């Protein structure tokens, strides 16, 4: 039997969200929150659409997942996001007490691992590089089109 619930499967779902952001001229970052191998929240960047600097994909996903679960804590949940979270999103992840964060492309300029690695909850496991090439390619294409 084929196990479809792989890290790549969930990152592909996050990439679908990133593509939606790209299509509306937002920085193409997408996220999904997974609980018990089920996607409970999907989101993408909406900072331009909402004129809100905090409307990152992760923040939108945390809100949707919390609403779904009826809890501010996302115990046992995993975040899949196409770009390494910034410090703001890492701080929000701290408060949600996520079990794991999986990200695609690293963010050497604004990623939390460079700026503030302690921003994440000490029990949250971090894994980067999931489908990194595909995640980075969409971001690169977006910014090349802006130049």
GIPEMO-V466023 format. One record per residue. N is the residue number from 1. PHI is phi in whole degrees, -180 to 180 (NA if undefined). PSI is psi in radians with two decimals (none if undefined). NEAR is the number of other ideal C-beta (glycine too) atoms within 8 Angstrom. Layout:
N;PHI;PSI;NEAR  N;PHI;PSI;NEAR
This chain:
1;NA;2.37;2  2;-82;2.20;3  3;-91;1.86;5  4;-81;-0.22;5  5;-89;1.15;6  6;-103;2.94;7  7;-60;-0.66;9  8;-65;-0.69;8  9;-59;-0.87;9  10;-70;-0.59;15  11;-68;-0.59;15  12;-62;-0.64;9  13;-67;-0.70;13  14;-65;-0.67;15  15;-64;-0.58;15  16;-61;-0.70;9  17;-66;-0.73;16  18;-61;-0.67;16  19;-64;-0.67;11  20;-62;-0.70;10  21;-63;-0.81;16  22;-55;-0.78;12  23;-64;-0.40;6  24;-108;0.34;8  25;65;0.59;5  26;-101;2.70;13  27;-56;2.17;8  28;-77;1.44;14  29;-122;2.31;15  30;-128;2.73;20  31;-147;2.60;18  32;-135;2.56;15  33;-110;2.29;16  34;-118;2.33;13  35;-135;2.20;11  36;54;0.78;5  37;59;0.48;4  38;-128;2.30;6  39;-73;2.09;9  40;-107;-0.17;11  41;-155;2.48;13  42;-132;2.49;11  43;-162;2.83;14  44;-144;2.94;15  45;-57;2.41;14  46;-136;0.44;12  47;-63;-0.67;13  48;-76;-0.79;9  49;-60;-0.70;8  50;-97;-0.03;7  51;44;0.98;5  52;-142;1.92;7  53;-62;-0.29;4  54;-94;0.03;7  55;-84;0.83;11  56;-72;2.77;13  57;-54;-0.77;16  58;-63;-0.76;14  59;-64;-0.74;13  60;-63;-0.71;14  61;-68;-0.70;16  62;-61;-0.76;14  63;-63;-0.80;9  64;-64;-0.73;13  65;-67;-0.73;15  66;-63;-0.72;12  67;-64;-0.72;7  68;-62;-0.79;8  69;-83;-0.31;10  70;70;0.59;5  71;-151;2.53;7  72;-77;-0.30;5  73;-96;2.42;6  74;-110;0.89;15  75;-56;2.34;7  76;76;0.09;6  77;-98;2.72;14  78;-123;2.45;12  79;-104;2.28;15  80;-114;2.13;15  81;-138;2.48;18  82;-75;-0.32;18  83;-131;2.47;12  84;-50;2.28;12  85;-61;2.61;14  86;-79;3.10;12  87;-63;-0.69;11  88;-61;-0.83;9  89;-70;-0.60;13  90;-65;-0.71;13  91;-63;-0.73;9  92;-65;-0.69;11  93;-62;-0.64;16  94;-55;-0.84;11  95;-71;-0.47;7  96;-78;-0.33;13  97;61;0.75;11  98;-54;2.60;12  99;-76;-0.79;11  100;-146;2.64;10  101;-125;2.22;14  102;-116;2.22;13  103;-127;2.76;17  104;-86;-1.50;16  105;-86;2.50;11  106;-76;2.72;10  107;-122;1.57;10  108;-66;-0.30;5  109;-92;-0.78;5  110;-126;0.13;7  111;-71;2.57;13  112;-67;-0.49;14  113;-64;-0.56;9  114;-83;-0.73;9  115;-86;-0.73;8  116;-159;1.29;7  117;-62;-0.40;7  118;-80;0.01;4  119;-68;-0.36;9  120;-88;2.62;12  121;-59;2.41;8  122;-63;-0.37;4  123;-91;-0.13;6  124;-79;2.18;13  125;-87;2.42;7  126;-118;2.30;9  127;-136;2.14;10  128;-108;2.95;11  129;87;0.22;7  130;-75;2.01;13  131;53;0.70;10  132;-55;-0.76;11  133;-62;-0.77;6  134;-68;-0.72;9  135;-65;-0.78;17  136;-68;-0.63;10  137;-62;-0.73;8  138;-66;-0.72;14  139;-64;-0.79;14  140;-60;-0.80;8  141;-60;-0.76;9  142;-60;-0.86;11  143;-74;-0.51;8  144;-65;-0.66;7  145;-70;-0.37;6  146;-80;-0.37;5  147;-84;none;4
